[in-house]
Amino acid sequence: MSVEKVRVLIGRFTLDGHDRGIFTVMNALKKAGMEVIYVHFNNPLEIVNSAIQEGVDVIGLTSSMGEHLLECSVLMEELRKSELDIPVIVGGVIPTSDLPKLTEMGIKKVFGPGSKPEEAVSFISQISLKNRQTRKG
C-alpha cells in the first residue's frame, strides 16, 4: 500500500515581499517528502481556487505586512462557501494580540518570528494525517 504525499499549498497575500522565511519552510517541507505548491502573490479567492485545483491537504500562508486579519477572514469565508475543510496555517510577523482572532476564524496554527521550520513540518504532518483520517471515516 502506497502512502500519498502530503500536498501543501504555500502562498503570500498581495505584494508581501518578505520571502526568506517562506522559502526556508518550503525547503524543509520538500526535504520531509511533502509536495509543495507555491502560488506566490494571490488574493484569498485565488488561493482557494488553487487549493481546489491542486487538491491540497494544507494551506500555508505568510503575512508580514499587517494584512493578515482581513485576508485570513476573507480566505476562511471563501473556504466555507466552497464547503472545503482544508486546514490553514499562517506564518510571519503576526502580533500576539491577533492570535485569538485568527484562532476564532479557524486558523489552525500561527508560526511567528523565531519558529523553527521543523515545527511547521511536524504540525503539517500531524494535521494532514488527522484531516485525512477524518475524511475517510
N, CA, C and O atoms as CSV, one atom per row, in Angstrom:
chain,resi,resn,atom,element,x,y,z
A,1,MET,N,N,0.848,-1.183,0.000
A,1,MET,CA,C,0.000,0.000,0.000
A,1,MET,C,C,0.890,1.242,0.000
A,1,MET,O,O,1.756,1.388,0.863
A,2,SER,N,N,0.680,2.124,-0.957
A,2,SER,CA,C,1.498,3.332,-1.028
A,2,SER,C,C,0.848,4.453,-0.225
A,2,SER,O,O,-0.374,4.541,-0.116
A,3,VAL,N,N,1.686,5.288,0.320
A,3,VAL,CA,C,1.216,6.422,1.098
A,3,VAL,C,C,1.296,7.657,0.208
A,3,VAL,O,O,2.338,7.957,-0.374
A,4,GLU,N,N,0.173,8.365,0.116
A,4,GLU,CA,C,0.164,9.589,-0.684
A,4,GLU,C,C,1.007,10.662,-0.005
A,4,GLU,O,O,1.008,10.801,1.218
A,5,LYS,N,N,1.722,11.414,-0.835
A,5,LYS,CA,C,2.487,12.548,-0.305
A,5,LYS,C,C,1.531,13.611,0.218
A,5,LYS,O,O,0.452,13.829,-0.334
A,6,VAL,N,N,1.942,14.254,1.273
A,6,VAL,CA,C,1.195,15.403,1.774
A,6,VAL,C,C,1.408,16.538,0.785
A,6,VAL,O,O,2.537,16.831,0.390
A,7,ARG,N,N,0.311,17.172,0.391
A,7,ARG,CA,C,0.368,18.291,-0.559
A,7,ARG,C,C,0.049,19.582,0.191
A,7,ARG,O,O,-1.002,19.714,0.818
A,8,VAL,N,N,0.981,20.525,0.110
A,8,VAL,CA,C,0.850,21.783,0.848
A,8,VAL,C,C,0.887,22.946,-0.133
A,8,VAL,O,O,1.837,23.096,-0.902
A,9,LEU,N,N,-0.151,23.759,-0.097
A,9,LEU,CA,C,-0.164,24.981,-0.902
A,9,LEU,C,C,0.432,26.089,-0.043
A,9,LEU,O,O,-0.037,26.343,1.066
A,10,ILE,N,N,1.451,26.736,-0.551
A,10,ILE,CA,C,2.118,27.830,0.159
A,10,ILE,C,C,1.937,29.103,-0.657
A,10,ILE,O,O,2.147,29.109,-1.870
A,11,GLY,N,N,1.550,30.173,0.010
A,11,GLY,CA,C,1.354,31.416,-0.719
A,11,GLY,C,C,1.541,32.643,0.147
A,11,GLY,O,O,1.675,32.577,1.369
A,12,ARG,N,N,1.542,33.761,-0.550
A,12,ARG,CA,C,1.638,35.072,0.099
A,12,ARG,C,C,0.454,35.901,-0.372
A,12,ARG,O,O,0.009,35.800,-1.515
A,13,PHE,N,N,-0.033,36.710,0.532
A,13,PHE,CA,C,-1.101,37.629,0.157
A,13,PHE,C,C,-0.518,38.837,-0.561
A,13,PHE,O,O,0.568,39.313,-0.231
A,14,THR,N,N,-1.239,39.306,-1.518
A,14,THR,CA,C,-0.956,40.555,-2.241
A,14,THR,C,C,0.525,40.705,-2.559
A,14,THR,O,O,1.117,39.812,-3.166
A,15,LEU,N,N,1.123,41.800,-2.167
A,15,LEU,CA,C,2.510,42.077,-2.548
A,15,LEU,C,C,3.477,41.975,-1.377
A,15,LEU,O,O,4.435,42.743,-1.293
A,16,ASP,N,N,3.235,41.040,-0.480
A,16,ASP,CA,C,4.133,40.821,0.652
A,16,ASP,C,C,5.478,40.363,0.114
A,16,ASP,O,O,5.590,39.263,-0.428
A,17,GLY,N,N,6.498,41.198,0.261
A,17,GLY,CA,C,7.803,40.910,-0.324
A,17,GLY,C,C,8.762,40.154,0.577
A,17,GLY,O,O,9.879,39.844,0.163
A,18,HIS,N,N,8.353,39.852,1.791
A,18,HIS,CA,C,9.228,39.145,2.732
A,18,HIS,C,C,9.164,37.653,2.442
A,18,HIS,O,O,8.165,36.997,2.739
A,19,ASP,N,N,10.241,37.116,1.856
A,19,ASP,CA,C,10.157,35.728,1.408
A,19,ASP,C,C,11.197,34.781,1.992
A,19,ASP,O,O,11.166,33.586,1.695
A,20,ARG,N,N,12.097,35.268,2.795
A,20,ARG,CA,C,13.142,34.389,3.331
A,20,ARG,C,C,12.541,33.226,4.129
A,20,ARG,O,O,12.897,32.068,3.913
A,21,GLY,N,N,11.638,33.544,5.041
A,21,GLY,CA,C,11.016,32.518,5.873
A,21,GLY,C,C,10.215,31.510,5.077
A,21,GLY,O,O,10.280,30.309,5.338
A,22,ILE,N,N,9.461,31.997,4.108
A,22,ILE,CA,C,8.609,31.095,3.327
A,22,ILE,C,C,9.449,30.100,2.523
A,22,ILE,O,O,9.081,28.931,2.408
A,23,PHE,N,N,10.577,30.559,1.966
A,23,PHE,CA,C,11.431,29.644,1.200
A,23,PHE,C,C,12.137,28.652,2.120
A,23,PHE,O,O,12.358,27.503,1.737
A,24,THR,N,N,12.486,29.080,3.314
A,24,THR,CA,C,13.096,28.170,4.289
A,24,THR,C,C,12.111,27.064,4.665
A,24,THR,O,O,12.480,25.891,4.719
A,25,VAL,N,N,10.870,27.437,4.923
A,25,VAL,CA,C,9.843,26.447,5.270
A,25,VAL,C,C,9.554,25.536,4.082
A,25,VAL,O,O,9.421,24.324,4.254
A,26,MET,N,N,9.455,26.097,2.887
A,26,MET,CA,C,9.197,25.265,1.703
A,26,MET,C,C,10.293,24.224,1.521
A,26,MET,O,O,9.998,23.068,1.218
A,27,ASN,N,N,11.541,24.610,1.700
A,27,ASN,CA,C,12.648,23.655,1.576
A,27,ASN,C,C,12.546,22.555,2.627
A,27,ASN,O,O,12.783,21.386,2.326
A,28,ALA,N,N,12.196,22.919,3.850
A,28,ALA,CA,C,12.050,21.921,4.917
A,28,ALA,C,C,10.917,20.946,4.602
A,28,ALA,O,O,11.041,19.746,4.848
A,29,LEU,N,N,9.817,21.459,4.059
A,29,LEU,CA,C,8.691,20.594,3.689
A,29,LEU,C,C,9.092,19.618,2.588
A,29,LEU,O,O,8.757,18.434,2.644
A,30,LYS,N,N,9.809,20.121,1.590
A,30,LYS,CA,C,10.268,19.253,0.499
A,30,LYS,C,C,11.222,18.184,1.012
A,30,LYS,O,O,11.120,17.021,0.623
A,31,LYS,N,N,12.147,18.571,1.884
A,31,LYS,CA,C,13.094,17.600,2.457
A,31,LYS,C,C,12.373,16.527,3.264
A,31,LYS,O,O,12.855,15.400,3.377
A,32,ALA,N,N,11.218,16.878,3.823
A,32,ALA,CA,C,10.421,15.922,4.600
A,32,ALA,C,C,9.560,15.041,3.698
A,32,ALA,O,O,8.800,14.206,4.189
A,33,GLY,N,N,9.676,15.224,2.383
A,33,GLY,CA,C,8.939,14.386,1.443
A,33,GLY,C,C,7.568,14.905,1.053
A,33,GLY,O,O,6.783,14.185,0.437
A,34,MET,N,N,7.274,16.141,1.402
A,34,MET,CA,C,5.979,16.719,1.054
A,34,MET,C,C,6.054,17.392,-0.307
A,34,MET,O,O,7.114,17.839,-0.744
A,35,GLU,N,N,4.912,17.452,-0.959
A,35,GLU,CA,C,4.824,18.161,-2.234
A,35,GLU,C,C,4.377,19.588,-1.936
A,35,GLU,O,O,3.369,19.802,-1.264
A,36,VAL,N,N,5.125,20.552,-2.435
A,36,VAL,CA,C,4.844,21.960,-2.170
A,36,VAL,C,C,4.385,22.627,-3.457
A,36,VAL,O,O,5.056,22.553,-4.486
A,37,ILE,N,N,3.237,23.276,-3.382
A,37,ILE,CA,C,2.711,24.053,-4.499
A,37,ILE,C,C,2.792,25.513,-4.068
A,37,ILE,O,O,2.119,25.927,-3.124
A,38,TYR,N,N,3.615,26.286,-4.761
A,38,TYR,CA,C,3.836,27.688,-4.387
A,38,TYR,C,C,3.047,28.585,-5.323
A,38,TYR,O,O,3.225,28.535,-6.540
A,39,VAL,N,N,2.173,29.406,-4.754
A,39,VAL,CA,C,1.315,30.262,-5.574
A,39,VAL,C,C,1.693,31.738,-5.541
A,39,VAL,O,O,0.993,32.559,-6.133
A,40,HIS,N,N,2.771,32.092,-4.872
A,40,HIS,CA,C,3.320,33.448,-4.886
A,40,HIS,C,C,2.307,34.465,-4.366
A,40,HIS,O,O,1.749,34.269,-3.287
A,41,PHE,N,N,2.056,35.548,-5.107
A,41,PHE,CA,C,1.162,36.616,-4.648
A,41,PHE,C,C,-0.257,36.341,-5.128
A,41,PHE,O,O,-0.491,36.200,-6.328
A,42,ASN,N,N,-1.197,36.265,-4.203
A,42,ASN,CA,C,-2.577,35.976,-4.566
A,42,ASN,C,C,-3.535,36.617,-3.583
A,42,ASN,O,O,-3.176,36.953,-2.455
A,43,ASN,N,N,-4.769,36.776,-4.045
A,43,ASN,CA,C,-5.818,37.193,-3.127
A,43,ASN,C,C,-6.484,35.927,-2.579
A,43,ASN,O,O,-6.251,34.840,-3.108
A,44,PRO,N,N,-7.301,36.044,-1.540
A,44,PRO,CA,C,-7.884,34.853,-0.917
A,44,PRO,C,C,-8.671,33.949,-1.870
A,44,PRO,O,O,-8.566,32.727,-1.774
A,45,LEU,N,N,-9.444,34.513,-2.772
A,45,LEU,CA,C,-10.220,33.685,-3.701
A,45,LEU,C,C,-9.300,32.882,-4.619
A,45,LEU,O,O,-9.566,31.712,-4.893
A,46,GLU,N,N,-8.230,33.500,-5.089
A,46,GLU,CA,C,-7.271,32.778,-5.934
A,46,GLU,C,C,-6.604,31.642,-5.160
A,46,GLU,O,O,-6.344,30.576,-5.717
A,47,ILE,N,N,-6.332,31.873,-3.890
A,47,ILE,CA,C,-5.723,30.829,-3.060
A,47,ILE,C,C,-6.688,29.654,-2.907
A,47,ILE,O,O,-6.281,28.499,-3.036
A,48,VAL,N,N,-7.951,29.938,-2.635
A,48,VAL,CA,C,-8.949,28.868,-2.514
A,48,VAL,C,C,-9.085,28.117,-3.833
A,48,VAL,O,O,-9.128,26.886,-3.841
A,49,ASN,N,N,-9.151,28.838,-4.941
A,49,ASN,CA,C,-9.257,28.176,-6.245
A,49,ASN,C,C,-8.046,27.291,-6.522
A,49,ASN,O,O,-8.192,26.191,-7.056
A,50,SER,N,N,-6.860,27.757,-6.167
A,50,SER,CA,C,-5.648,26.949,-6.341
A,50,SER,C,C,-5.697,25.709,-5.455
A,50,SER,O,O,-5.290,24.627,-5.878
A,51,ALA,N,N,-6.190,25.861,-4.237
A,51,ALA,CA,C,-6.296,24.723,-3.314
A,51,ALA,C,C,-7.240,23.660,-3.874
A,51,ALA,O,O,-6.966,22.465,-3.772
A,52,ILE,N,N,-8.344,24.097,-4.461
A,52,ILE,CA,C,-9.296,23.169,-5.080
A,52,ILE,C,C,-8.637,22.463,-6.256
A,52,ILE,O,O,-8.674,21.237,-6.360
A,53,GLN,N,N,-8.040,23.244,-7.129
A,53,GLN,CA,C,-7.403,22.710,-8.335
A,53,GLN,C,C,-6.305,21.702,-8.004
A,53,GLN,O,O,-6.180,20.677,-8.675
A,54,GLU,N,N,-5.522,21.984,-6.986
A,54,GLU,CA,C,-4.365,21.152,-6.639
A,54,GLU,C,C,-4.692,20.022,-5.668
A,54,GLU,O,O,-3.869,19.129,-5.467
A,55,GLY,N,N,-5.870,20.044,-5.067
A,55,GLY,CA,C,-6.245,19.001,-4.122
A,55,GLY,C,C,-5.309,18.910,-2.929
A,55,GLY,O,O,-4.835,17.828,-2.581
A,56,VAL,N,N,-5.048,20.049,-2.307
A,56,VAL,CA,C,-4.053,20.093,-1.229
A,56,VAL,C,C,-4.626,19.633,0.108
A,56,VAL,O,O,-5.836,19.640,0.332
A,57,ASP,N,N,-3.706,19.234,0.989
A,57,ASP,CA,C,-4.063,18.814,2.343
A,57,ASP,C,C,-4.034,19.973,3.327
A,57,ASP,O,O,-4.787,19.982,4.301
A,58,VAL,N,N,-3.176,20.942,3.079
A,58,VAL,CA,C,-2.977,22.071,3.995
A,58,VAL,C,C,-2.677,23.320,3.174
A,58,VAL,O,O,-2.029,23.250,2.130
A,59,ILE,N,N,-3.155,24.461,3.660
A,59,ILE,CA,C,-2.804,25.757,3.078
A,59,ILE,C,C,-1.923,26.478,4.093
A,59,ILE,O,O,-2.300,26.631,5.254
A,60,GLY,N,N,-0.755,26.917,3.652
A,60,GLY,CA,C,0.152,27.682,4.493
A,60,GLY,C,C,0.396,29.044,3.875
A,60,GLY,O,O,0.752,29.151,2.701
A,61,LEU,N,N,0.205,30.081,4.669
A,61,LEU,CA,C,0.336,31.446,4.156
A,61,LEU,C,C,1.312,32.240,5.004
A,61,LEU,O,O,1.510,31.956,6.185
A,62,THR,N,N,1.910,33.228,4.387
A,62,THR,CA,C,2.784,34.124,5.127
A,62,THR,C,C,2.231,35.541,5.048
A,62,THR,O,O,1.634,35.948,4.051
A,63,SER,N,N,2.445,36.264,6.116
A,63,SER,CA,C,1.991,37.647,6.181
A,63,SER,C,C,2.978,38.445,7.018
A,63,SER,O,O,3.232,38.127,8.180
A,64,SER,N,N,3.520,39.471,6.415
A,64,SER,CA,C,4.469,40.319,7.141
A,64,SER,C,C,4.150,41.796,6.995
A,64,SER,O,O,4.931,42.650,7.413
A,65,MET,N,N,3.003,42.096,6.402
A,65,MET,CA,C,2.686,43.498,6.138
A,65,MET,C,C,1.418,43.974,6.849
A,65,MET,O,O,0.902,45.049,6.544
A,66,GLY,N,N,0.916,43.175,7.795
A,66,GLY,CA,C,-0.225,43.622,8.582
A,66,GLY,C,C,-1.587,43.353,7.985
A,66,GLY,O,O,-2.596,43.799,8.531
A,67,GLU,N,N,-1.644,42.634,6.877
A,67,GLU,CA,C,-2.922,42.391,6.211
A,67,GLU,C,C,-3.577,41.083,6.631
A,67,GLU,O,O,-4.636,40.729,6.112
A,68,HIS,N,N,-2.968,40.366,7.555
A,68,HIS,CA,C,-3.386,39.004,7.892
A,68,HIS,C,C,-4.824,38.889,8.392
A,68,HIS,O,O,-5.509,37.939,8.015
A,69,LEU,N,N,-5.308,39.800,9.214
A,69,LEU,CA,C,-6.670,39.670,9.737
A,69,LEU,C,C,-7.712,39.764,8.633
A,69,LEU,O,O,-8.607,38.924,8.549
A,70,LEU,N,N,-7.602,40.767,7.799
A,70,LEU,CA,C,-8.558,40.921,6.706
A,70,LEU,C,C,-8.443,39.772,5.709
A,70,LEU,O,O,-9.445,39.147,5.360
A,71,GLU,N,N,-7.237,39.498,5.257
A,71,GLU,CA,C,-7.048,38.471,4.227
A,71,GLU,C,C,-7.435,37.080,4.734
A,71,GLU,O,O,-8.062,36.310,4.007
A,72,CYS,N,N,-7.068,36.755,5.968
A,72,CYS,CA,C,-7.431,35.442,6.520
A,72,CYS,C,C,-8.937,35.321,6.714
A,72,CYS,O,O,-9.512,34.254,6.497
A,73,SER,N,N,-9.571,36.407,7.120
A,73,SER,CA,C,-11.025,36.403,7.278
A,73,SER,C,C,-11.711,36.098,5.947
A,73,SER,O,O,-12.617,35.267,5.884
A,74,VAL,N,N,-11.279,36.766,4.901
A,74,VAL,CA,C,-11.857,36.543,3.567
A,74,VAL,C,C,-11.552,35.119,3.096
A,74,VAL,O,O,-12.430,34.442,2.561
A,75,LEU,N,N,-10.320,34.666,3.291
A,75,LEU,CA,C,-9.934,33.314,2.886
A,75,LEU,C,C,-10.801,32.263,3.576
A,75,LEU,O,O,-11.319,31.358,2.922
A,76,MET,N,N,-10.958,32.377,4.882
A,76,MET,CA,C,-11.745,31.386,5.617
A,76,MET,C,C,-13.207,31.408,5.181
A,76,MET,O,O,-13.851,30.360,5.123
A,77,GLU,N,N,-13.729,32.574,4.879
A,77,GLU,CA,C,-15.105,32.670,4.377
A,77,GLU,C,C,-15.229,31.992,3.012
A,77,GLU,O,O,-16.208,31.292,2.753
A,78,GLU,N,N,-14.246,32.196,2.145
A,78,GLU,CA,C,-14.261,31.545,0.825
A,78,GLU,C,C,-14.169,30.022,0.963
A,78,GLU,O,O,-14.826,29.294,0.220
A,79,LEU,N,N,-13.365,29.542,1.903
A,79,LEU,CA,C,-13.292,28.095,2.145
A,79,LEU,C,C,-14.645,27.562,2.612
A,79,LEU,O,O,-15.084,26.506,2.157
A,80,ARG,N,N,-15.306,28.283,3.513
A,80,ARG,CA,C,-16.626,27.857,3.991
A,80,ARG,C,C,-17.635,27.831,2.850
A,80,ARG,O,O,-18.404,26.878,2.720
A,81,LYS,N,N,-17.634,28.875,2.024
A,81,LYS,CA,C,-18.553,28.926,0.877
A,81,LYS,C,C,-18.332,27.747,-0.060
A,81,LYS,O,O,-19.280,27.209,-0.632
A,82,SER,N,N,-17.084,27.355,-0.212
A,82,SER,CA,C,-16.738,26.244,-1.103
A,82,SER,C,C,-16.899,24.889,-0.415
A,82,SER,O,O,-16.651,23.845,-1.018
A,83,GLU,N,N,-17.318,24.915,0.852
A,83,GLU,CA,C,-17.507,23.699,1.652
A,83,GLU,C,C,-16.236,22.856,1.714
A,83,GLU,O,O,-16.277,21.628,1.628
A,84,LEU,N,N,-15.105,23.548,1.867
A,84,LEU,CA,C,-13.810,22.875,1.960
A,84,LEU,C,C,-13.338,22.846,3.403
A,84,LEU,O,O,-13.440,23.835,4.128
A,85,ASP,N,N,-12.823,21.701,3.803
A,85,ASP,CA,C,-12.259,21.556,5.139
A,85,ASP,C,C,-10.757,21.344,5.002
A,85,ASP,O,O,-10.245,20.251,5.243
A,86,ILE,N,N,-10.066,22.401,4.614
A,86,ILE,CA,C,-8.613,22.354,4.449
A,86,ILE,C,C,-8.003,23.172,5.580
A,86,ILE,O,O,-8.305,24.358,5.712
A,87,PRO,N,N,-7.150,22.560,6.397
A,87,PRO,CA,C,-6.513,23.317,7.474
A,87,PRO,C,C,-5.644,24.443,6.917
A,87,PRO,O,O,-4.955,24.282,5.909
A,88,VAL,N,N,-5.696,25.584,7.597
A,88,VAL,CA,C,-4.915,26.757,7.196
A,88,VAL,C,C,-3.978,27.130,8.337
A,88,VAL,O,O,-4.385,27.224,9.495
A,89,ILE,N,N,-2.709,27.339,7.980
A,89,ILE,CA,C,-1.719,27.830,8.934
A,89,ILE,C,C,-1.143,29.128,8.386
A,89,ILE,O,O,-1.154,29.368,7.179
A,90,VAL,N,N,-0.643,29.957,9.288
A,90,VAL,CA,C,-0.101,31.256,8.893
A,90,VAL,C,C,1.241,31.454,9.590
A,90,VAL,O,O,1.415,31.077,10.749
A,91,GLY,N,N,2.173,32.044,8.877
A,91,GLY,CA,C,3.459,32.396,9.450
A,91,GLY,C,C,3.792,33.832,9.104
A,91,GLY,O,O,3.181,34.431,8.219
A,92,GLY,N,N,4.764,34.375,9.810
A,92,GLY,CA,C,5.191,35.736,9.515
A,92,GLY,C,C,5.190,36.597,10.757
A,92,GLY,O,O,5.260,36.106,11.884
A,93,VAL,N,N,5.110,37.882,10.523
A,93,VAL,CA,C,5.123,38.850,11.614
A,93,VAL,C,C,3.676,39.110,12.023
A,93,VAL,O,O,2.993,39.965,11.459
A,94,ILE,N,N,3.235,38.356,13.007
A,94,ILE,CA,C,1.852,38.420,13.476
A,94,ILE,C,C,1.876,38.845,14.946
A,94,ILE,O,O,2.461,38.147,15.773
A,95,PRO,N,N,1.255,39.970,15.282
A,95,PRO,CA,C,1.216,40.378,16.692
A,95,PRO,C,C,0.497,39.329,17.549
A,95,PRO,O,O,-0.523,38.778,17.136
A,96,THR,N,N,1.026,39.062,18.723
A,96,THR,CA,C,0.399,38.064,19.601
A,96,THR,C,C,-1.038,38.454,19.953
A,96,THR,O,O,-1.863,37.586,20.236
A,97,SER,N,N,-1.335,39.740,19.936
A,97,SER,CA,C,-2.704,40.179,20.234
A,97,SER,C,C,-3.696,39.732,19.159
A,97,SER,O,O,-4.903,39.725,19.402
A,98,ASP,N,N,-3.205,39.359,17.977
A,98,ASP,CA,C,-4.087,38.904,16.894
A,98,ASP,C,C,-4.326,37.394,16.910
A,98,ASP,O,O,-5.194,36.903,16.189
A,99,LEU,N,N,-3.574,36.657,17.715
A,99,LEU,CA,C,-3.700,35.196,17.724
A,99,LEU,C,C,-5.110,34.716,18.066
A,99,LEU,O,O,-5.617,33.828,17.380
A,100,PRO,N,N,-5.772,35.266,19.102
A,100,PRO,CA,C,-7.136,34.799,19.391
A,100,PRO,C,C,-8.105,35.043,18.226
A,100,PRO,O,O,-8.976,34.213,17.965
A,101,LYS,N,N,-7.962,36.158,17.538
A,101,LYS,CA,C,-8.841,36.458,16.403
A,101,LYS,C,C,-8.618,35.461,15.272
A,101,LYS,O,O,-9.575,34.994,14.654
A,102,LEU,N,N,-7.361,35.135,15.002
A,102,LEU,CA,C,-7.048,34.176,13.940
A,102,LEU,C,C,-7.562,32.785,14.298
A,102,LEU,O,O,-8.096,32.078,13.444
A,103,THR,N,N,-7.403,32.397,15.550
A,103,THR,CA,C,-7.910,31.098,16.002
A,103,THR,C,C,-9.426,31.044,15.871
A,103,THR,O,O,-9.984,30.038,15.433
A,104,GLU,N,N,-10.082,32.123,16.251
A,104,GLU,CA,C,-11.542,32.197,16.152
A,104,GLU,C,C,-12.013,32.068,14.703
A,104,GLU,O,O,-13.068,31.491,14.439
A,105,MET,N,N,-11.237,32.599,13.777
A,105,MET,CA,C,-11.565,32.485,12.345
A,105,MET,C,C,-11.451,31.050,11.844
A,105,MET,O,O,-12.095,30.667,10.867
A,106,GLY,N,N,-10.617,30.258,12.529
A,106,GLY,CA,C,-10.395,28.889,12.085
A,106,GLY,C,C,-8.972,28.580,11.674
A,106,GLY,O,O,-8.682,27.469,11.229
A,107,ILE,N,N,-8.079,29.544,11.815
A,107,ILE,CA,C,-6.665,29.292,11.518
A,107,ILE,C,C,-6.162,28.272,12.541
A,107,ILE,O,O,-6.353,28.450,13.744
A,108,LYS,N,N,-5.521,27.208,12.063
A,108,LYS,CA,C,-5.118,26.102,12.941
A,108,LYS,C,C,-3.850,26.381,13.737
A,108,LYS,O,O,-3.690,25.875,14.847
A,109,LYS,N,N,-2.955,27.180,13.180
A,109,LYS,CA,C,-1.682,27.438,13.867
A,109,LYS,C,C,-1.043,28.678,13.269
A,109,LYS,O,O,-1.160,28.935,12.070
A,110,VAL,N,N,-0.364,29.447,14.120
A,110,VAL,CA,C,0.386,30.616,13.670
A,110,VAL,C,C,1.840,30.425,14.091
A,110,VAL,O,O,2.135,30.142,15.252
A,111,PHE,N,N,2.734,30.584,13.128
A,111,PHE,CA,C,4.171,30.486,13.376
A,111,PHE,C,C,4.768,31.877,13.235
A,111,PHE,O,O,4.775,32.450,12.146
A,112,GLY,N,N,5.262,32.410,14.328
A,112,GLY,CA,C,5.818,33.752,14.311
A,112,GLY,C,C,7.322,33.746,14.154
A,112,GLY,O,O,7.929,32.691,13.969
A,113,PRO,N,N,7.929,34.924,14.228
A,113,PRO,CA,C,9.384,35.026,14.140
A,113,PRO,C,C,10.047,34.120,15.186
A,113,PRO,O,O,9.607,34.050,16.333
A,114,GLY,N,N,11.090,33.445,14.773
A,114,GLY,CA,C,11.795,32.543,15.675
A,114,GLY,C,C,11.306,31.112,15.632
A,114,GLY,O,O,11.946,30.223,16.193
A,115,SER,N,N,10.172,30.872,14.971
A,115,SER,CA,C,9.693,29.493,14.830
A,115,SER,C,C,10.664,28.716,13.961
A,115,SER,O,O,11.231,29.257,13.012
A,116,LYS,N,N,10.848,27.477,14.282
A,116,LYS,CA,C,11.744,26.607,13.517
A,116,LYS,C,C,10.968,25.935,12.386
A,116,LYS,O,O,9.817,25.545,12.579
A,117,PRO,N,N,11.582,25.795,11.207
A,117,PRO,CA,C,10.904,25.116,10.096
A,117,PRO,C,C,10.414,23.719,10.481
A,117,PRO,O,O,9.369,23.271,10.009
A,118,GLU,N,N,11.173,23.034,11.341
A,118,GLU,CA,C,10.794,21.685,11.767
A,118,GLU,C,C,9.457,21.683,12.511
A,118,GLU,O,O,8.718,20.700,12.463
A,119,GLU,N,N,9.150,22.787,13.198
A,119,GLU,CA,C,7.864,22.896,13.891
A,119,GLU,C,C,6.727,22.886,12.876
A,119,GLU,O,O,5.707,22.228,13.084
A,120,ALA,N,N,6.904,23.616,11.784
A,120,ALA,CA,C,5.881,23.648,10.739
A,120,ALA,C,C,5.747,22.278,10.086
A,120,ALA,O,O,4.633,21.815,9.841
A,121,VAL,N,N,6.870,21.629,9.801
A,121,VAL,CA,C,6.841,20.297,9.183
A,121,VAL,C,C,6.077,19.324,10.082
A,121,VAL,O,O,5.208,18.591,9.611
A,122,SER,N,N,6.396,19.320,11.351
A,122,SER,CA,C,5.739,18.417,12.298
A,122,SER,C,C,4.241,18.695,12.385
A,122,SER,O,O,3.430,17.770,12.343
A,123,PHE,N,N,3.881,19.963,12.506
A,123,PHE,CA,C,2.467,20.317,12.621
A,123,PHE,C,C,1.706,19.940,11.355
A,123,PHE,O,O,0.610,19.385,11.433
A,124,ILE,N,N,2.275,20.235,10.197
A,124,ILE,CA,C,1.615,19.913,8.928
A,124,ILE,C,C,1.451,18.402,8.784
A,124,ILE,O,O,0.404,17.938,8.333
A,125,SER,N,N,2.458,17.636,9.156
A,125,SER,CA,C,2.358,16.169,9.106
A,125,SER,C,C,1.200,15.679,9.966
A,125,SER,O,O,0.394,14.857,9.532
A,126,GLN,N,N,1.128,16.192,11.184
A,126,GLN,CA,C,0.085,15.757,12.116
A,126,GLN,C,C,-1.304,16.154,11.645
A,126,GLN,O,O,-2.222,15.334,11.641
A,127,ILE,N,N,-1.457,17.408,11.250
A,127,ILE,CA,C,-2.796,17.887,10.903
A,127,ILE,C,C,-3.284,17.289,9.586
A,127,ILE,O,O,-4.481,17.052,9.424
A,128,SER,N,N,-2.381,17.043,8.650
A,128,SER,CA,C,-2.815,16.441,7.382
A,128,SER,C,C,-3.227,14.991,7.600
A,128,SER,O,O,-4.198,14.534,6.997
A,129,LEU,N,N,-2.512,14.262,8.445
A,129,LEU,CA,C,-2.880,12.884,8.762
A,129,LEU,C,C,-4.237,12.846,9.454
A,129,LEU,O,O,-5.100,12.041,9.103
A,130,LYS,N,N,-4.421,13.717,10.434
A,130,LYS,CA,C,-5.694,13.786,11.159
A,130,LYS,C,C,-6.838,14.135,10.207
A,130,LYS,O,O,-7.910,13.536,10.277
A,131,ASN,N,N,-6.611,15.099,9.322
A,131,ASN,CA,C,-7.645,15.523,8.382
A,131,ASN,C,C,-7.982,14.401,7.399
A,131,ASN,O,O,-9.153,14.208,7.069
A,132,ARG,N,N,-6.985,13.664,6.929
A,132,ARG,CA,C,-7.233,12.542,6.013
A,132,ARG,C,C,-8.046,11.451,6.705
A,132,ARG,O,O,-8.954,10.878,6.103
A,133,GLN,N,N,-7.727,11.163,7.962
A,133,GLN,CA,C,-8.462,10.144,8.710
A,133,GLN,C,C,-9.909,10.566,8.915
A,133,GLN,O,O,-10.815,9.738,8.825
A,134,THR,N,N,-10.133,11.839,9.189
A,134,THR,CA,C,-11.485,12.360,9.381
A,134,THR,C,C,-12.296,12.240,8.095
A,134,THR,O,O,-13.467,11.865,8.131
A,135,ARG,N,N,-11.676,12.557,6.962
A,135,ARG,CA,C,-12.375,12.481,5.673
A,135,ARG,C,C,-12.748,11.049,5.310
A,135,ARG,O,O,-13.792,10.808,4.705
A,136,LYS,N,N,-11.886,10.094,5.685
A,136,LYS,CA,C,-12.136,8.688,5.354
A,136,LYS,C,C,-13.204,8.068,6.241
A,136,LYS,O,O,-13.927,7.162,5.827
A,137,GLY,N,N,-13.292,8.566,7.461
A,137,GLY,CA,C,-14.122,7.803,8.305
A,137,GLY,C,C,-15.094,8.358,9.179
A,137,GLY,O,O,-15.782,7.621,9.885
